Amino acid sequence: MPQRSSRAQLALLDVEPRPLSLAAHAVEPAQGAPETDREQLDLFAERARLARELDAALRLGDFLRASEIRRQFEDTHGALEDSRALDLVDRLAPQLASPLPEVAVPAWGEVALELRPYPRLRRLVTDGVLGRLAESHMASALLSHDAGILPELAEIVRRRAPDGTSEARPLVRDALLAGRPLDPRDFAWDESVADLLAEDEEPRWLACLGLIHRLWSAPQPAAPDLDAVRQAFAMPGSQEDAALAFWSCLLVAEHSGDDEATLHEARRRLKRLRPAYHALYMRRVRPRDT
């Protein structure tokens, strides 16, 4: 094996793609350069090619192929600096590559924890697992296997969908309505959502506030939502119940159409449930709705 310095060891996935930028400087040696220089450039070009292929295999979710490329790389060029992290990816390659969410999602969860010190590698593996699964499964189905994948999955939806933001944010909305606290740092890719999550509020109130601020739309009200407006008003016994009642009234107010009586009753109940949020809502509705 040719001798190489520690500088030649490739830090494959710690930073933005180094192989491509280095390969761009792989110029032909000057005429008459020693043959050893040409050999070193040939080795460099091959190393860069394998690194790019490894990136692509991970991003596409072809983890078995990624393992083969890694072996080719290390047989010639020595161990990668991310070798320990890639060991786990290799061990779980069949599970990570599975088309079954119940197999692939838990495997991704195990790998994702190990890869936190390697953000670039983690992004590639996330695309290869969750991005691949999102092409053939509903986001809600994937979340049913592990609610913890929400930040990564929502970002993938945002990047890939034609109108990504409008499709990704409802995933956040539904998690909040389910009472799940979310860390704003996990949603740095959507500044408006991150700002909302930084508010000192319970999750269900944040879902209401997000609708008021037009971060997401209001689904059509279901029968329980309509009942929340039609039945005699009683102040809920907890803040969680109050937030859910407020949410139901928001849905009815947003979809009341020409039913003026229902619209005004929904708004009255919003004011009784949380006056400050009612005031915010009334400031954002169109003048002809008031």
C-alpha positions, 0 to 999 in steps of 0.5 A: 500500500502506498505511503500516505500522510495523516493529512491524506486520510479522508474526513468523509462526512464531518463537513460539506463534501470535501472529496469534490472540492479536493478533486477540483484541484487534482490538476495534471502534473507538469511535464516531466514530473516524477512518476510518483506524483502521477501515481499519487494523483491517480490515487487521489482521484480514485479516493475522491470517486469512491467517497462520492459514490459512498455519499450517493449510496447512503443518500439513496438508501442503498446501504448494502452498496455503501458497505461494499464501497466502504470496503473498497475504499479502506482496502486501498486507502485505509480507515475513514475517520468516521469508521466507527460511526459507519460500523453501526450503519454496516451492521444495521444495513439490512434493517435500514434498507428494508421497505417496511417502516416497522423495520427501518424506522426503529433501526434509523432511531438507533443509528441516529442517536449514534450519529449525532456527533456526525451531522453530515453523515446523519443527514445522509442516512436520514435521507436514505431511510426516512426520505426513501420511506416517505416516497411510498408511505404516508407521513402519519404512518411513519410517525406511528412507528416512532413519533420522534422522527417528526423533525427530520420527516417534516424537513424531508417533506418540506424539501421534497413536496411542491409546496413543502411548508404547507405540507410539513407544518400540519405534521407539527400542528397534529403533534401539538394537538396530541399534547406532545412538547416539541423542541424549537431547536429541532425545527431550525429549518422553519424559522416561523415554527421554531419561533412559535415553539419557543413560546412559553405555552402548552402544546395544544395552546401552541397549535391554536396560536399557530392557526391564529398566526396562519402557520397552518390551516384549519381542518374541517370541523368534525361532529365533536367540534360542532358540539363544542359550539352547539352545547351549553357552555361550561368552562373546562376544568383544565388548561388542556381541555380549554385549549381543545375547546378553543381549537374546536371553536376556531375550526367552526369559526373558520368554516362557518360559511354563511351561518352567522349565528354559528360564527358569532357563537364560536367567537363568543366562546373563543373570548370566554375561553381565552380573551387574549387569543380571541383578540389576536384572532379577531385582529387577523380576520378579514374586515367583512367577517367582523 
